[in-house]
Amino acid sequence: MSLHIGPLTYFVKIDPPGEFESSTPPPPTPAIAEAEAPQPSPPVSPSALPRPVNPPGPLTPAPPPSPPPLAEAPHRKLPPAATP
């Protein structure tokens, strides 16, 4: 049996049923057994834990940001106060 898709032809072998059925599964290879073994997880520091977006408690609107202090423009300086 062959499937013709575009410029490529794939040959597919259909196995008769029951050929690969067995009562015992094949033994796992060492590489797969090592990959499936649970790896010990390193201790997680508190700073690495995800932090909640909103802190627990009642929701309050954020205060408006305070405007930055304006630098005094040199041409707007007041004349020195007259001393009596």
The first five atom37 places (N, CA, C, CB, O) and aatype in JSON, in Angstrom:
{
  "aatype": [12, 15, 10, 8, 9, 7, 14, 10, 16, 18, 13, 19, 11, 9, 3, 14, 14, 7, 6, 13, 6, 15, 15, 16, 14, 14, 14, 14, 16, 14, 0, 9, 0, 6, 0, 6, 0, 14, 5, 14, 15, 14, 14, 19, 15, 14, 15, 0, 10, 14, 1, 14, 19, 2, 14, 14, 7, 14, 10, 16, 14, 0, 14, 14, 14, 15, 14, 14, 14, 10, 0, 6, 0, 14, 8, 1, 11, 10, 14, 14, 0, 0, 16, 14],
  "atom_mask": [
    [1, 1, 1, 1, 1],
    [1, 1, 1, 1, 1],
    [1, 1, 1, 1, 1],
    [1, 1, 1, 1, 1],
    [1, 1, 1, 1, 1],
    [1, 1, 1, 0, 1],
    [1, 1, 1, 1, 1],
    [1, 1, 1, 1, 1],
    [1, 1, 1, 1, 1],
    [1, 1, 1, 1, 1],
    [1, 1, 1, 1, 1],
    [1, 1, 1, 1, 1],
    [1, 1, 1, 1, 1],
    [1, 1, 1, 1, 1],
    [1, 1, 1, 1, 1],
    [1, 1, 1, 1, 1],
    [1, 1, 1, 1, 1],
    [1, 1, 1, 0, 1],
    [1, 1, 1, 1, 1],
    [1, 1, 1, 1, 1],
    [1, 1, 1, 1, 1],
    [1, 1, 1, 1, 1],
    [1, 1, 1, 1, 1],
    [1, 1, 1, 1, 1],
    [1, 1, 1, 1, 1],
    [1, 1, 1, 1, 1],
    [1, 1, 1, 1, 1],
    [1, 1, 1, 1, 1],
    [1, 1, 1, 1, 1],
    [1, 1, 1, 1, 1],
    [1, 1, 1, 1, 1],
    [1, 1, 1, 1, 1],
    [1, 1, 1, 1, 1],
    [1, 1, 1, 1, 1],
    [1, 1, 1, 1, 1],
    [1, 1, 1, 1, 1],
    [1, 1, 1, 1, 1],
    [1, 1, 1, 1, 1],
    [1, 1, 1, 1, 1],
    [1, 1, 1, 1, 1],
    [1, 1, 1, 1, 1],
    [1, 1, 1, 1, 1],
    [1, 1, 1, 1, 1],
    [1, 1, 1, 1, 1],
    [1, 1, 1, 1, 1],
    [1, 1, 1, 1, 1],
    [1, 1, 1, 1, 1],
    [1, 1, 1, 1, 1],
    [1, 1, 1, 1, 1],
    [1, 1, 1, 1, 1],
    [1, 1, 1, 1, 1],
    [1, 1, 1, 1, 1],
    [1, 1, 1, 1, 1],
    [1, 1, 1, 1, 1],
    [1, 1, 1, 1, 1],
    [1, 1, 1, 1, 1],
    [1, 1, 1, 0, 1],
    [1, 1, 1, 1, 1],
    [1, 1, 1, 1, 1],
    [1, 1, 1, 1, 1],
    [1, 1, 1, 1, 1],
    [1, 1, 1, 1, 1],
    [1, 1, 1, 1, 1],
    [1, 1, 1, 1, 1],
    [1, 1, 1, 1, 1],
    [1, 1, 1, 1, 1],
    [1, 1, 1, 1, 1],
    [1, 1, 1, 1, 1],
    [1, 1, 1, 1, 1],
    [1, 1, 1, 1, 1],
    [1, 1, 1, 1, 1],
    [1, 1, 1, 1, 1],
    [1, 1, 1, 1, 1],
    [1, 1, 1, 1, 1],
    [1, 1, 1, 1, 1],
    [1, 1, 1, 1, 1],
    [1, 1, 1, 1, 1],
    [1, 1, 1, 1, 1],
    [1, 1, 1, 1, 1],
    [1, 1, 1, 1, 1],
    [1, 1, 1, 1, 1],
    [1, 1, 1, 1, 1],
    [1, 1, 1, 1, 1],
    [1, 1, 1, 1, 1]
  ],
  "atom_positions": [
    [[0.86, -1.18, 0.0], [0.0, 0.0, 0.0], [0.9, 1.23, 0.0], [-0.97, 0.0, 1.23], [1.89, 1.28, 0.73]],
    [[0.56, 2.21, -0.8], [1.36, 3.43, -0.84], [0.44, 4.64, -0.85], [2.28, 3.44, -2.09], [-0.64, 4.62, -1.45]],
    [[0.87, 5.69, -0.18], [0.15, 6.96, -0.17], [0.95, 7.95, -0.98], [-0.09, 7.48, 1.29], [2.14, 8.14, -0.75]],
    [[0.28, 8.58, -1.95], [0.97, 9.54, -2.8], [0.5, 10.93, -2.4], [0.71, 9.26, -4.31], [-0.63, 11.31, -2.67]],
    [[1.41, 11.68, -1.74], [1.09, 13.03, -1.32], [2.09, 13.96, -1.98], [1.11, 13.17, 0.24], [3.27, 13.96, -1.62]],
    [[1.64, 14.75, -2.91], [2.52, 15.7, -3.59], [3.63, 14.96, -4.31], [0.0, 0.0, 0.0], [3.38, 13.92, -4.93]],
    [[4.86, 15.46, -4.24], [5.97, 14.81, -4.93], [6.52, 13.6, -4.17], [7.08, 15.8, -5.17], [7.4, 12.92, -4.69]],
    [[6.02, 13.31, -2.97], [6.56, 12.23, -2.17], [5.58, 11.06, -2.15], [6.86, 12.7, -0.74], [4.37, 11.26, -2.18]],
    [[6.11, 9.86, -2.08], [5.29, 8.66, -1.96], [5.71, 7.93, -0.7], [5.43, 7.74, -3.21], [6.89, 7.62, -0.51]],
    [[4.74, 7.66, 0.16], [5.02, 6.96, 1.42], [4.54, 5.52, 1.29], [4.33, 7.67, 2.63], [3.4, 5.28, 0.87]],
    [[5.38, 4.58, 1.64], [5.0, 3.17, 1.62], [4.64, 2.78, 3.05], [6.16, 2.27, 1.06], [5.45, 2.9, 3.97]],
    [[3.43, 2.3, 3.21], [2.92, 1.96, 4.53], [2.71, 0.46, 4.58], [1.6, 2.71, 4.85], [2.03, -0.11, 3.73]],
    [[3.31, -0.18, 5.58], [3.14, -1.61, 5.77], [2.08, -1.84, 6.82], [4.49, -2.29, 6.17], [2.18, -1.33, 7.94]],
    [[1.06, -2.59, 6.47], [-0.01, -2.89, 7.41], [0.26, -4.28, 7.96], [-1.42, -2.81, 6.73], [0.26, -5.27, 7.22]],
    [[0.5, -4.36, 9.26], [0.81, -5.64, 9.9], [-0.5, -6.38, 10.2], [1.64, -5.43, 11.21], [-1.49, -5.75, 10.57]],
    [[-0.52, -7.67, 10.05], [-1.73, -8.42, 10.42], [-1.96, -8.33, 11.92], [-1.62, -9.89, 9.98], [-0.99, -8.28, 12.68]],
    [[-3.2, -8.32, 12.37], [-3.45, -8.19, 13.8], [-2.93, -9.4, 14.56], [-4.95, -8.02, 14.06], [-2.98, -10.53, 14.08]],
    [[-2.43, -9.13, 15.76], [-1.94, -10.2, 16.61], [-0.47, -10.48, 16.47], [0.0, 0.0, 0.0], [0.08, -11.26, 17.24]],
    [[0.21, -9.86, 15.5], [1.63, -10.16, 15.31], [2.47, -9.63, 16.45], [2.13, -9.58, 13.99], [3.39, -10.3, 16.92]],
    [[2.15, -8.39, 16.91], [2.97, -7.77, 17.95], [2.29, -7.82, 19.31], [3.27, -6.34, 17.59], [2.8, -7.21, 20.25]],
    [[1.21, -8.51, 19.45], [0.56, -8.62, 20.75], [1.31, -9.65, 21.59], [-0.94, -9.01, 20.6], [1.58, -10.76, 21.14]],
    [[1.64, -9.27, 22.8], [2.31, -10.2, 23.71], [1.77, -9.97, 25.11], [3.87, -10.01, 23.68], [1.28, -8.88, 25.42]],
    [[1.84, -10.98, 25.94], [1.29, -10.88, 27.29], [2.22, -10.09, 28.21], [1.04, -12.27, 27.88], [1.76, -9.54, 29.21]],
    [[3.52, -10.02, 27.89], [4.45, -9.28, 28.74], [5.0, -8.1, 27.95], [5.61, -10.2, 29.23], [5.41, -8.26, 26.8]],
    [[5.01, -6.92, 28.55], [5.58, -5.77, 27.83], [7.09, -5.92, 27.72], [5.23, -4.45, 28.54], [7.71, -6.58, 28.55]],
    [[7.7, -5.32, 26.71], [9.16, -5.41, 26.58], [9.83, -4.67, 27.72], [9.63, -4.83, 25.23], [9.3, -3.68, 28.21]],
    [[10.99, -5.14, 28.16], [11.68, -4.45, 29.27], [12.12, -3.06, 28.84], [12.9, -5.28, 29.75], [12.58, -2.89, 27.7]],
    [[12.0, -2.06, 29.7], [12.41, -0.7, 29.31], [13.92, -0.62, 29.16], [11.94, 0.32, 30.35], [14.67, -1.29, 29.86]],
    [[14.33, 0.21, 28.24], [15.77, 0.41, 28.04], [16.3, 1.28, 29.17], [16.06, 1.07, 26.65], [15.53, 2.03, 29.76]],
    [[17.58, 1.2, 29.49], [18.12, 2.01, 30.61], [17.9, 3.51, 30.42], [19.6, 1.74, 30.78], [17.65, 4.22, 31.39]],
    [[17.99, 4.01, 29.19], [17.82, 5.45, 28.97], [16.4, 5.87, 29.31], [18.14, 5.83, 27.52], [16.2, 6.92, 29.91]],
    [[15.42, 5.06, 28.95], [14.04, 5.42, 29.25], [13.8, 5.27, 30.75], [13.05, 4.54, 28.45], [13.09, 6.09, 31.34]],
    [[14.36, 4.25, 31.36], [14.17, 4.06, 32.8], [14.75, 5.23, 33.58], [14.8, 2.74, 33.26], [14.17, 5.65, 34.58]],
    [[15.9, 5.77, 33.15], [16.48, 6.91, 33.85], [15.64, 8.16, 33.64], [17.91, 7.16, 33.38], [15.51, 8.98, 34.54]],
    [[15.07, 8.31, 32.44], [14.27, 9.49, 32.17], [12.97, 9.44, 32.95], [14.0, 9.63, 30.67], [12.44, 10.48, 33.34]],
    [[12.43, 8.24, 33.17], [11.16, 8.13, 33.89], [11.35, 8.18, 35.39], [10.46, 6.85, 33.5], [10.38, 8.4, 36.12]],
    [[12.57, 7.99, 35.89], [12.81, 8.02, 37.32], [12.6, 9.44, 37.84], [14.25, 7.52, 37.66], [13.07, 10.39, 37.22]],
    [[11.9, 9.6, 38.96], [11.68, 10.96, 39.46], [12.99, 11.57, 39.94], [10.64, 10.96, 40.6], [13.74, 10.95, 40.69]],
    [[13.23, 12.78, 39.51], [14.46, 13.46, 39.91], [14.17, 14.24, 41.2], [14.97, 14.42, 38.77], [13.12, 14.86, 41.32]],
    [[15.1, 14.21, 42.16], [14.87, 15.0, 43.38], [14.88, 16.48, 43.04], [15.93, 14.68, 44.45], [15.81, 16.97, 42.39]],
    [[13.86, 17.2, 43.5], [13.79, 18.62, 43.18], [14.63, 19.41, 44.17], [12.33, 19.12, 43.19], [14.63, 19.09, 45.36]],
    [[15.34, 20.42, 43.7], [16.15, 21.23, 44.63], [15.23, 22.04, 45.53], [17.12, 22.18, 43.84], [14.1, 22.32, 45.15]],
    [[15.68, 22.42, 46.72], [14.83, 23.24, 47.59], [14.53, 24.58, 46.94], [15.51, 23.45, 48.97], [15.4, 25.2, 46.33]],
    [[13.29, 25.01, 47.08], [12.86, 26.26, 46.45], [12.96, 27.38, 47.47], [11.41, 26.14, 45.88], [12.43, 27.27, 48.57]],
    [[13.64, 28.45, 47.09], [13.75, 29.59, 48.01], [12.46, 30.4, 47.94], [14.99, 30.48, 47.65], [11.79, 30.4, 46.91]],
    [[12.1, 31.08, 49.02], [10.85, 31.86, 48.99], [10.84, 32.93, 47.93], [10.61, 32.5, 50.34], [9.77, 33.28, 47.42]],
    [[12.01, 33.47, 47.57], [12.02, 34.52, 46.56], [11.72, 33.97, 45.16], [13.37, 35.23, 46.55], [11.34, 34.73, 44.27]],
    [[11.9, 32.66, 44.97], [11.63, 32.08, 43.65], [10.16, 31.74, 43.47], [12.48, 30.85, 43.45], [9.73, 31.46, 42.35]],
    [[9.38, 31.74, 44.57], [7.96, 31.41, 44.45], [7.22, 32.56, 43.77], [7.35, 31.11, 45.83], [7.58, 33.72, 43.94]],
    [[6.18, 32.24, 43.01], [5.41, 33.33, 42.37], [4.69, 34.13, 43.43], [4.4, 32.76, 41.34], [4.12, 33.58, 44.37]],
    [[4.7, 35.42, 43.27], [4.07, 36.29, 44.24], [2.66, 36.63, 43.76], [4.91, 37.59, 44.47], [2.44, 36.74, 42.55]],
    [[1.69, 36.8, 44.68], [0.35, 37.17, 44.25], [0.34, 38.56, 43.64], [-0.64, 37.09, 45.42], [1.08, 39.44, 44.07]],
    [[-0.5, 38.74, 42.64], [-0.56, 40.04, 41.97], [-1.15, 41.08, 42.93], [-1.41, 39.96, 40.66], [-0.61, 42.17, 43.07]],
    [[-2.26, 40.73, 43.58], [-2.88, 41.62, 44.54], [-2.67, 41.06, 45.94], [-4.4, 41.82, 44.24], [-2.89, 39.87, 46.15]],
    [[-2.25, 41.88, 46.89], [-2.09, 41.36, 48.24], [-3.46, 41.02, 48.82], [-1.35, 42.38, 49.13], [-4.46, 41.63, 48.45]],
    [[-3.52, 40.06, 49.72], [-4.82, 39.72, 50.32], [-5.34, 40.87, 51.16], [-4.71, 38.45, 51.18], [-4.56, 41.64, 51.72]],
    [[-6.64, 40.98, 51.23], [-7.25, 42.05, 52.01], [-8.23, 42.83, 51.16], [0.0, 0.0, 0.0], [-8.43, 42.5, 49.99]],
    [[-8.85, 43.86, 51.73], [-9.82, 44.64, 50.94], [-9.12, 45.38, 49.81], [-10.58, 45.65, 51.85], [-7.99, 45.85, 49.94]],
    [[-9.83, 45.47, 48.7], [-9.25, 46.14, 47.53], [-9.45, 47.65, 47.69], [-9.89, 45.63, 46.2], [-10.57, 48.12, 47.85]],
    [[-8.34, 48.38, 47.64], [-8.42, 49.84, 47.72], [-7.79, 50.41, 46.47], [-7.72, 50.38, 49.01], [-6.8, 49.86, 45.98]],
    [[-8.34, 51.5, 45.95], [-7.71, 52.08, 44.74], [-6.34, 52.63, 45.08], [-8.6, 53.2, 44.14], [-6.1, 53.13, 46.17]],
    [[-5.45, 52.53, 44.12], [-4.09, 53.02, 44.34], [-4.12, 54.54, 44.43], [-3.14, 52.55, 43.2], [-4.86, 55.18, 43.68]],
    [[-3.33, 55.12, 45.32], [-3.3, 56.59, 45.41], [-2.7, 57.17, 44.14], [-2.5, 57.06, 46.65], [-1.81, 56.56, 43.54]],
    [[-3.16, 58.35, 43.72], [-2.58, 58.94, 42.5], [-1.11, 59.25, 42.72], [-3.35, 60.22, 42.09], [-0.72, 59.65, 43.82]],
    [[-0.31, 59.09, 41.71], [1.12, 59.39, 41.89], [1.34, 60.86, 42.15], [1.93, 58.95, 40.65], [0.73, 61.72, 41.5]],
    [[2.2, 61.16, 43.1], [2.46, 62.56, 43.43], [3.34, 63.16, 42.34], [3.15, 62.69, 44.84], [4.25, 62.5, 41.83]],
    [[3.07, 64.42, 41.96], [3.9, 65.03, 40.91], [5.33, 65.22, 41.4], [3.31, 66.39, 40.45], [5.54, 65.49, 42.58]],
    [[6.29, 65.09, 40.52], [7.68, 65.28, 40.96], [7.92, 66.73, 41.34], [8.67, 64.86, 39.85], [7.26, 67.62, 40.8]],
    [[8.84, 66.99, 42.25], [9.12, 68.4, 42.61], [9.7, 69.15, 41.41], [10.1, 68.48, 43.81], [10.61, 68.68, 40.73]],
    [[9.13, 70.31, 41.2], [9.57, 71.1, 40.05], [10.81, 71.91, 40.43], [8.43, 72.05, 39.55], [10.89, 72.53, 41.48]],
    [[11.76, 71.86, 39.52], [12.96, 72.66, 39.75], [12.61, 74.12, 39.47], [14.16, 72.17, 38.83], [11.89, 74.44, 38.53]],
    [[13.14, 74.99, 40.3], [12.83, 76.41, 40.13], [13.55, 76.94, 38.91], [13.23, 77.22, 41.4], [14.76, 76.81, 38.77]],
    [[12.77, 77.55, 38.02], [13.37, 78.08, 36.8], [14.18, 79.33, 37.16], [12.27, 78.41, 35.73], [13.75, 80.13, 37.99]],
    [[15.36, 79.5, 36.54], [16.19, 80.66, 36.92], [15.53, 81.98, 36.59], [17.54, 80.58, 36.22], [15.76, 82.95, 37.32]],
    [[14.73, 82.09, 35.55], [14.13, 83.37, 35.2], [12.9, 83.66, 36.05], [13.76, 83.39, 33.72], [12.34, 84.75, 35.95]],
    [[12.46, 82.72, 36.89], [11.29, 82.93, 37.74], [11.69, 83.2, 39.19], [10.37, 81.71, 37.67], [10.81, 83.26, 40.05]],
    [[12.97, 83.37, 39.48], [13.38, 83.6, 40.86], [12.86, 84.97, 41.32], [14.92, 83.52, 41.0], [12.86, 85.95, 40.58]],
    [[12.42, 84.98, 42.57], [11.93, 86.24, 43.13], [13.12, 87.08, 43.56], [10.97, 85.98, 44.33], [14.17, 86.56, 43.94]],
    [[12.96, 88.38, 43.49], [14.06, 89.23, 43.96], [14.21, 89.07, 45.47], [13.82, 90.74, 43.59], [13.24, 88.74, 46.16]],
    [[15.39, 89.3, 45.98], [15.57, 89.15, 47.43], [14.64, 90.11, 48.18], [17.06, 89.42, 47.83], [14.44, 91.26, 47.76]],
    [[14.09, 89.64, 49.26], [13.15, 90.46, 50.03], [13.89, 91.65, 50.63], [12.46, 89.63, 51.14], [15.01, 91.53, 51.12]],
    [[13.24, 92.79, 50.58], [13.87, 94.0, 51.13], [13.82, 93.95, 52.64], [13.16, 95.3, 50.6], [12.77, 93.71, 53.24]],
    [[14.97, 94.19, 53.23], [15.0, 94.14, 54.69], [14.75, 95.55, 55.21], [16.35, 93.57, 55.21], [15.38, 96.5, 54.74]],
    [[13.87, 95.69, 56.15], [13.61, 97.05, 56.67], [14.76, 97.6, 57.49], [12.36, 97.05, 57.5], [14.68, 98.73, 57.98]]
  ]
}
